[in-house]
Amino acid sequence: MQLFRDAISASPQDCGEQVLFALPPVMRFVRKHMRSHRGGLSVPQFRTLVLLESSPTKNLSAVAEFLGVSLPTASRMVTCMVRKGFVHRRECPNDRRQVELVLTSRGAAIMEKSRRATQQEIARELQSLDQTDRDAIFRAMRMLQIVFKPIGKSGTCAGNGDSSTGSAAKNKLSDRS
């Protein structure tokens, strides 16, 4: 199967359109397989655990912002994850009114199990592509990670930093080329 061999001169609008059309079926696939194994996570739960893995502590506002949900929605989800032993709530040492969210070893284990199982299912789907097409997908995904990766840290009990993307992400991309 040769999907990516033709020379294409795509505008930013064309790229944006393709990303928007490609993501929903990919996310349906990810959701299905992330939930399918024992102890499976929802995508928002998985993303929350990934966020907590990437930073020693975050607060509820950071989780809500990261997921693009309201504070009450994030609170309900985190409460469920605390009950399951995936996340621990603790008082912030600098401000007792603040609560830090910390990934537990059980949370890290289920996150890694979900990641591995879902990654294997995606790999099975991509197996039918030839190496050139898989290389093109790999490069495209790396580029998207660079362009859309948040800059800075926010939502820690020590304070909020800059979490903008935009031109700073573009600068990161040009720095790596």
C-alpha positions as CSV (number, residue, x, y, z in Angstrom):
1,M,0.0,0.0,0.0
2,Q,1.5,3.3,-1.0
3,L,-0.3,6.2,0.5
4,F,2.3,8.9,1.0
5,R,4.5,8.6,-2.1
6,D,2.9,11.3,-4.3
7,A,4.4,14.8,-4.1
8,I,1.9,17.1,-2.4
9,S,2.1,20.8,-1.9
10,A,-0.3,21.4,0.9
11,S,-1.3,24.7,2.3
12,P,-1.6,25.2,6.1
13,Q,-5.4,25.2,5.6
14,D,-5.1,21.8,3.7
15,C,-3.0,20.4,6.6
16,G,-5.5,21.7,9.2
17,E,-8.3,20.1,7.3
18,Q,-6.6,16.7,7.1
19,V,-5.7,16.8,10.8
20,L,-9.3,17.6,11.7
21,F,-10.6,14.7,9.5
22,A,-8.0,12.2,10.7
23,L,-8.2,12.7,14.4
24,P,-11.9,11.6,15.2
25,P,-11.5,8.0,13.8
26,V,-8.1,7.7,15.3
27,M,-9.4,8.8,18.7
28,R,-12.4,6.4,18.4
29,F,-9.9,3.6,17.9
30,V,-7.8,4.7,20.8
31,R,-10.8,5.1,23.1
32,K,-12.1,1.6,22.2
33,H,-8.7,-0.1,22.8
34,M,-7.8,1.9,25.9
35,R,-11.0,0.8,27.6
36,S,-10.9,-2.8,26.3
37,H,-8.4,-4.4,28.7
38,R,-8.9,-5.1,32.3
39,G,-8.8,-2.0,34.4
40,G,-8.9,0.1,31.2
41,L,-8.9,3.9,31.5
42,S,-11.0,6.5,29.7
43,V,-9.0,8.8,27.5
44,P,-9.4,11.7,29.9
45,Q,-8.3,9.5,32.8
46,F,-5.3,8.4,30.8
47,R,-4.4,12.0,29.8
48,T,-4.7,13.0,33.5
49,L,-2.2,10.3,34.5
50,V,0.1,11.3,31.7
51,L,-0.1,15.0,33.0
52,L,0.7,13.9,36.5
53,E,3.6,11.7,35.3
54,S,5.1,14.7,33.4
55,S,5.2,16.9,36.5
56,P,5.7,15.9,40.1
57,T,2.5,17.6,41.2
58,K,-0.4,19.4,39.7
59,N,-3.6,20.9,41.0
60,L,-7.2,20.4,40.0
61,S,-7.2,23.7,37.9
62,A,-4.2,22.4,35.9
63,V,-6.1,19.1,35.2
64,A,-9.2,20.9,34.1
65,E,-7.3,23.3,31.9
66,F,-5.3,20.4,30.4
67,L,-8.5,18.4,29.6
68,G,-10.5,21.4,28.5
69,V,-13.3,20.7,31.1
70,S,-14.9,22.5,34.0
71,L,-13.5,22.3,37.5
72,P,-16.5,20.3,38.7
73,T,-16.0,17.8,35.9
74,A,-12.3,17.5,36.6
75,S,-13.1,17.1,40.3
76,R,-15.5,14.2,39.7
77,M,-13.0,12.4,37.5
78,V,-10.1,12.9,39.9
79,T,-12.3,11.8,42.9
80,C,-13.0,8.5,41.0
81,M,-9.2,8.1,40.3
82,V,-8.4,8.7,44.0
83,R,-10.9,6.0,44.9
84,K,-9.3,3.6,42.5
85,G,-5.9,4.4,44.0
86,F,-4.4,6.0,40.8
87,V,-4.0,9.5,42.2
88,H,-3.3,10.8,45.7
89,R,-4.5,14.2,47.0
90,R,-2.2,15.9,49.5
91,E,-2.1,19.3,51.1
92,C,0.3,21.8,49.4
93,P,3.2,22.5,51.8
94,N,3.3,26.2,50.8
95,D,-0.5,26.8,51.0
96,R,-2.8,24.6,53.0
97,R,-5.8,25.8,51.0
98,Q,-4.3,24.2,47.9
99,V,-4.3,20.5,47.1
100,E,-1.7,18.7,45.0
101,L,-2.5,15.8,42.9
102,V,0.2,13.1,42.7
103,L,0.4,10.0,40.5
104,T,0.5,6.8,42.6
105,S,2.5,3.7,41.7
106,R,-0.8,2.0,41.0
107,G,-1.8,4.9,38.7
108,A,1.6,4.7,36.9
109,A,1.2,1.0,36.4
110,I,-2.3,1.2,34.9
111,M,-1.3,4.1,32.7
112,E,1.7,2.1,31.4
113,K,-0.5,-1.0,30.9
114,S,-3.1,1.1,28.9
115,R,-0.4,2.8,26.9
116,R,1.3,-0.5,26.0
117,A,-1.9,-2.3,25.0
118,T,-3.2,0.6,22.9
119,Q,0.1,1.1,21.3
120,Q,0.2,-2.6,20.3
121,E,-3.3,-2.3,18.7
122,I,-2.3,0.8,16.8
123,A,0.9,-1.0,15.6
124,R,-1.3,-3.9,14.4
125,E,-3.4,-1.5,12.3
126,L,-0.3,0.2,10.8
127,Q,1.3,-3.1,10.0
128,S,-0.4,-3.2,6.6
129,L,1.4,0.0,5.5
130,D,4.7,-0.3,3.8
131,Q,7.8,1.1,5.5
132,T,7.8,4.4,3.6
133,D,4.3,5.2,4.6
134,R,5.0,4.2,8.3
135,D,8.1,6.5,8.2
136,A,5.9,9.3,6.8
137,I,3.4,8.8,9.6
138,F,6.2,8.8,12.2
139,R,7.7,12.0,10.9
140,A,4.3,13.7,10.7
141,M,3.4,12.7,14.3
142,R,6.8,14.0,15.6
143,M,6.1,17.3,13.8
144,L,2.7,17.6,15.3
145,Q,4.1,16.9,18.8
146,I,6.6,19.7,18.4
147,V,4.2,22.2,17.0
148,F,1.4,21.6,19.6
149,K,3.5,20.8,22.7
150,P,2.7,23.2,25.5
151,I,5.5,25.4,26.7
152,G,6.1,26.0,30.4
153,K,4.4,24.6,33.5
154,S,1.3,25.7,35.2
155,G,-1.0,24.5,37.9
156,T,1.5,23.5,40.5
157,C,1.1,24.6,44.1
158,A,4.3,26.7,43.7
159,G,2.6,29.0,41.2
160,N,1.6,29.2,37.6
161,G,3.9,29.6,34.7
162,D,3.4,30.3,31.0
163,S,1.6,27.5,29.2
164,S,1.2,29.1,25.8
165,T,1.8,27.4,22.6
166,G,1.7,29.4,19.4
167,S,4.9,31.1,18.3
168,A,7.0,29.6,21.0
169,A,6.2,26.1,19.6
170,K,7.1,27.3,16.1
171,N,10.4,28.5,17.4
172,K,11.0,25.1,18.9
173,L,10.3,23.6,15.6
174,S,12.7,25.8,13.7
175,D,15.4,25.3,16.4
176,R,15.3,21.5,15.7
177,S,15.7,21.8,11.9
